[in-house]
């Protein structure tokens, strides 16, 4: 850095500090304005919707036609069975 030779020590530190702060502001500004968070949230939402759709499809295509006698018993039904 030949242009730093003309500056005294205090001016050199001030210039270096100024350059470092500008790069931090640029990183912060790029983080705030980037769409990374929106993209990650969209991917999570899409995965959840896909899982929900697949569960509904499984329920309608398979489980609605399954034999009810072979299905596991719900906890509330067990209490009712034991009472009677």
N, C-alpha and C positions, 0 to 999 in steps of 0.2 A: 504494500500500500504506500506508494510514493507520496500521496497527498497528505498522509498523516505526519510526515516529517516536518511540515510547516506549522503544525499545531503544537501547543505546549501540552504537558501531561494531563492537565485538567480538561482541556478541550478534547483531547483524544478519548479520555474516559467518557465524557459527555456524548461524543459522537457514537462510540461503541454502544453505550446504553440506549441512545436514541434508536439505533439500528435494531437492537434486540427487542425493544418495545414495539417497534413497528411490525416485526415479524410475529410477535405474540398477538398483536391486534389482528393481523391478517389471518392467523390460524383461528382465532376466536370468531372473526367475521365469517370465515369460510365454514366453520362448524355451525354457526347459527343459520346461515343461509342455505346450507346443503340440505338435501332431501333424504339423507341416510336414515334418520329416525322414522320418517314417514314410510320409507320403503320397508324397513324392518317391521314396523307395525302392520303394514299391509300384508306382508308375508305371513306373520303370525295369524292375522285375521283370516287369511285365505286358508291356512292349514286347519284352523278351527272349524271353519265352515265346511271344508272338505270332509273332516271327520264326522261332523254332525250329519251331513248328507249321507255318508256311507252308513252311519248307524241307522238312520231312518230307512234307507234302502234295504239294509239287512233285516230290519224289523218287518217291513212290508213284504219282502220277497220270501223270507225263510221262516221267521219265527211265527208269523200269523198262521202258517200251515203246519207247524210242529205239533206233535202230540202233547197235549197239556199234562197228561199223566207222567211223562218223562221229564218234565221241567222241574227245576228246583223250586222249593216252596219258600214263599216270602215269610219274613219273620213275624209279621202280624197274623198271617194265616196259621202259623204254628201255635201261637198263643190261643187262637180260636179253636183249633183242633184239640188242644190239651184241656181246654175248659169243658168241652162237650165230651 
